[in-house]
Amino acid sequence: MPHPDPNLPIALRYQMLVAYWESFMGKTGARICHWLIQDDERQMIDQFIQMEELFQGRTHQLFFQFNTPFDNQEEYGQN
């Protein structure tokens, strides 16, 4: 699968996410990156992770996506 056209808006957002990731990875001792996103950003993050899971992904990193919704502090992650 070819890389997206860098002039398309979605491709620019993908490149921006790659840059954010590379910035995080450049930090000494970086182990876990926890992105807090708005609801309308979820689809772009999902697509970024799907692209990175492919052999042609640009970051060459392993990604895990946790989708547990936060309802309240006492019950978070117990379902």
C-alpha positions as CSV (number, residue, x, y, z in Angstrom):
1,M,0.0,0.0,0.0
2,P,1.5,3.4,-1.0
3,H,1.9,6.2,1.5
4,P,-0.9,8.8,1.3
5,D,-0.5,11.9,-0.9
6,P,1.2,14.5,1.4
7,N,-1.0,17.3,-0.1
8,L,-4.3,15.9,1.0
9,P,-5.7,17.1,4.4
10,I,-6.1,13.6,5.8
11,A,-2.5,12.8,4.8
12,L,-1.3,16.0,6.5
13,R,-3.1,15.0,9.7
14,Y,-1.5,11.6,9.5
15,Q,1.9,13.2,9.1
16,M,1.2,15.4,12.1
17,L,0.4,12.3,14.2
18,V,3.6,10.7,13.1
19,A,5.5,13.8,14.1
20,Y,3.8,13.8,17.6
21,W,4.7,10.2,18.0
22,E,8.3,10.7,16.9
23,S,8.6,13.7,19.4
24,F,7.4,11.4,22.2
25,M,9.8,8.6,21.2
26,G,12.7,11.1,21.3
27,K,12.1,11.7,25.0
28,T,14.5,9.9,27.3
29,G,12.8,7.2,29.2
30,A,9.6,7.3,27.2
31,R,7.6,4.1,27.7
32,I,3.9,4.8,27.3
33,C,2.2,7.5,25.4
34,H,-1.4,8.2,26.5
35,W,-3.3,10.4,24.1
36,L,-6.3,12.2,25.3
37,I,-8.6,13.1,22.4
38,Q,-11.9,14.7,21.6
39,D,-14.7,12.5,20.3
40,D,-14.4,13.9,16.8
41,E,-10.7,12.9,16.7
42,R,-11.3,9.2,17.4
43,Q,-11.7,8.2,13.7
44,M,-8.4,9.8,12.8
45,I,-6.5,8.1,15.7
46,D,-8.1,4.8,14.7
47,Q,-6.9,5.2,11.1
48,F,-3.4,6.2,12.3
49,I,-3.2,3.0,14.4
50,Q,-4.5,0.9,11.5
51,M,-1.9,2.4,9.2
52,E,0.9,1.8,11.7
53,E,-0.1,-1.8,12.1
54,L,0.6,-2.4,8.4
55,F,4.1,-3.3,7.2
56,Q,4.3,0.1,5.6
57,G,3.7,2.1,8.8
58,R,6.1,5.0,9.2
59,T,6.8,4.7,12.9
60,H,7.9,1.0,13.0
61,Q,6.5,0.7,16.5
62,L,4.0,-1.6,18.2
63,F,0.6,0.0,19.1
64,F,-2.1,-1.1,21.5
65,Q,-5.4,0.6,21.6
66,F,-7.5,0.6,24.8
67,N,-11.1,1.6,24.3
68,T,-12.5,1.6,27.9
69,P,-14.8,4.6,28.3
70,F,-14.3,6.7,31.4
71,D,-17.6,7.0,33.3
72,N,-16.4,7.5,36.8
73,Q,-13.1,7.1,38.8
74,E,-14.4,4.3,41.1
75,E,-15.4,1.9,38.3
76,Y,-12.9,2.8,35.5
77,G,-11.4,-0.3,33.9
78,Q,-13.3,-2.8,36.1
79,N,-15.8,-3.9,33.3
